[in-house]
Amino acid sequence: MNEMLQKVLHGVLAEEKITRIVEEYDKNKDVPLGVLGIDSLCMMGIVLNINNLIGGKINFDNFKFEDIETLSKIKLFIEKCNLE
């Protein structure tokens, strides 16, 4: 789980911030990403990282940012895409 989150956040946030977010996953998992300091530009980077991580399986016709608005939702989204 931690490795996957690090890959999703890599290049989007400073490494120190990634480490803190990942280490405090249980505390942060249902906190909106905006509250964690992740802005809309960072969200685009996260989407691209997720798409790369899952082999380009994001269906952008059906994609909604609400699907990845928290760390726990990112995890579920990736799991769902990997099952398709």
C-alpha positions, 0 to 999 in steps of 0.5 A: 500500500505504501509503495503504491501511494508513493508512486501515485504521489511521486513527482507531484509533491515534495518527498518529505510531504509524501513520506508524512502522508504515507506514514500517517495513512490511517489518519489521512485516508479519508481526508480530502486531498485538498485538505492535505495541500494537494491542489488541482494541478497536483491532482492532474499529476496524480491522475497521470501517475495512476494511469501509468501505474495501472497500465493506461486503464483509466477510462477518461469518458467515465472518470470523475475526480470524486473517484480519487478525492481521498487516499482510500478512494485512490486505493479503491480506484486502482484496485477496481481498474486492476480488476477490469 
